[in-house]
Amino acid sequence: MSSNADLVNENGAHARLLMLLQRAWPQRIVAFLQGCFGILAVLLVFLLFMTSRLQGNGLLAITLIPLFIFATTAIHEFGHFLAAQLARMHVMAVRIGFVELVARRSGWRVRLRRPHARTDVAGYILAIPDFDRSLRVQEIPLILGGPLMNLLVAGIGAWAGWILRADPIVTVFWSFAIMNALIGLSNLLPHAGTRNDGYQLLTWLNDRDPEDALFSNAKTIWLSLRGVTADQLPRGLLDALDAQPMPMPLFRLWYDMKGAQNSADWQQALALAEECEARAAALDSRVLLAIGEFLSIVRAEAAFSKAVLALDPSPLRVGRFSPAQLWHAPHLNARLDALRYAILKDGPACERLLDESQRAADNSIDRALHESERRLRDTVRQVLERTALPQPQSAR
């Protein structure tokens, strides 16, 4: 058994290594090695095809290499997904190249979308841990799942290639094995800039503190998944969000804004939306592009709050928010349209759209959303009742 001094020294060594990896020159070395791994994978696969007995081997190589890269990425993300499921984490979203998947209570929403950040180009998985259990027991398998799945598939491909070594098709198996082996190993090289699998593994081996402020966003999402609405989130947790670098303080404003909506404080919700817009305006254009859909949702909720406050449908004009802008909130456009019809005194259209919004909201894995959307639908119905009342006649 290790002594306490041994544990301190071990953690200190990990901490020193992490600090070293954050310097510019180690990041350049790792990036160079990762680039070499990628180029080597493509060259070896191309050479295998060019020296194979397969007909049209050159054209076949050009066709299959992009497919192999996509399949290798899919296998990598599937490994993370499988590990997250086994660790009983909450998988919220997966990206594989241009394919984005978002978890729903029944199935997944899928779309093709161009990555807006360099770290999104290959793929990622968004999995929220259970903060009632050890984070290390969940996070370390999640991190290792992707590279190990690549290495497992590489081993299977090499074994199949050995069995079929006399057949021309062996080139396909060997090529796929090489691609998976080199991509799996490349992901284990720790790069602080991209915070890849290797770097994250080192951070967790450093025995991270689960109360670290960096976990505040994940913990707020976890509480929301369990049904804690924005107005009930711990203030200390939201303050920790506010203390982090941008854009995390914008998420603090978002939770405060949703809390104000849940409490029917429309003036406060509008003020918080305006503050969010003002702080976002100072962000770098690349960051703005990455959080563009989030800001669209903020603007949509601000329009809802403004329309409720003034009983004016103009902030909700048709086509102001496209389905693509609100793709991550499929319930929202229907609720906005329902409010517009409520103000315009069209009860049947309002109820039809509220039912549509409810079905979309209730299909979310976010249990807090179920309650907050129920309150907002009640608000729309109250608006419909108010506008349906006969207006008092002015004295002549």
Residue, then its C-alpha position, 0 to 999 in steps of 0.5 A: m500500500s502506498s503511503n500518503a507521502d507517495l501519493v503526494n509525490e505522485n500527484g505532484a509529478h502529475a501536476r508538474l507534467l500538466m504544467l509542462l504540457q501547457r507550455a508552447w513548445p510541448q504543444r508544438i511537439v505533440a501537434f507535430l507528432q499527431g500530424c505525423f501519425g495522421i499523414l503516416a496513416v494515409l500514406l500507409v493505406f495509400l501504399l497498401f492499395m497501390t501495391s495490392r492486387l485489387q482492380g482500380n486500386g488507385l481510385l479505390a484508395i482515393t475513395l476509401i480513405p475518406l470513408f475510413i477516416f469517417a468510420t474511424t472517427a465514428i468508432h472512436e466516438f462509439g467507444h466513448f459512448l459505450a464507456a459513458q453508458l457503462a459508467r451510467m453517465h448522461v450522454m447528451a450529444v455526439r458529433i462525428g464530423f458533419v453529423e450531429l446527434v442530440a439525445r431525446r427521451s425517444g431516439w435521437r435528433v440528427r442533422l448535418r452541420r459544419p463544425h464551428a470550432r477546430t476541436d469539433v472537426a473530428g468529433y466529440i461526445l458530451a456526457i454529464p457525470d453523476f455527481d452523487r458518485s465518484l467522478r474518476v470512476q466515470e470520467i477515466p473509462l469515458i476518456l479511455g473508451g474512444p482510443l481503446m475502441n480504435l485499438l480493439v478494432a485495429g486488432i480485429g482488423a489485423w487478425a482478419g487480415w492475417i486470416l485472409r492474407a491470401d485474398p486481395i481483400v486483405t488490403v482493406f482489413w490491413s488498411f482499416a487496422i492501420m488507420n484505427a491503430l494510429i488514430g487511437l495512439s494519436n489521441l493518447l498523446p496529451h495536447a493541452g491546447t485541444r484538451n484531447d483524450g491523452y491530456q484529459l486522462l492525465t488531469w484525472l490521474n492527477d486526482r481532480d477535486p470534484e468541487d473544482a469550479l470548472f465543474s460548475n457548468a456540468k453540475t448545473i446541467w446534471l441538476s437540470l437533468r434531475g429536474v431542478t429548475a433554474d430558479q432553484l439552482p444553488r446560487g453558489l454554483l451559479d456564482a462559480l460560473d460567473a467567475q470563470p472565463m468567457p463565455m461561461p458567465l453568459f451561461r450564468l445569465w441564461y440560468d438567471m434569465k430562465g429563473a426570472q421567466n419561471s417566476a414570471d418576472w418578465q422585466q428582469a428576464l429582459a434586463l438579463a437578456e440585454e446584459c447577455e447581448a452586451r457582454a457577448a458583443a465583446l467576444d471574439s468572432r470565433v467564439l460568437l460563431a461557436i455560441g451562435e445558436f445559444l444566443s439565438i435561444v436567448r434572443a427568442e426567450a427575450a422576444f417571448s418575455k417582451a411579447v408577454l409584458a407588452l401583449d404585443p405580437s411584433p417581437l414574434r413576427v413570423g420567420r424571425f427565428s429559423p428552425a436551424q437557429l433553434w434546433h437545440a430547442p425544438h419546443l421553442n418556435a411552437r411556443l413563440d407562435a402559440l403566444r403570437y396567436a394568443i395575443l391575436k385572439d386565435g384560441p384554436a391555433c394557440e392550443r394546437l401549437l401549445d400541444e406541439s410545443q409540449r410534445a417536443a419539450d416532454n421528449s427532452i431528457d432535461r427534466a427541468l425543462h418539462e416543468s419550466e415549459r409547463r409554466l410558460r405554457d400556462t403563461v400563454r394560456q393566461v395571455l389568451e384569457r386576457t386578450a379574449l376578455p371584452q375590452p371596457q368601453s371608454a366614457r363618451 
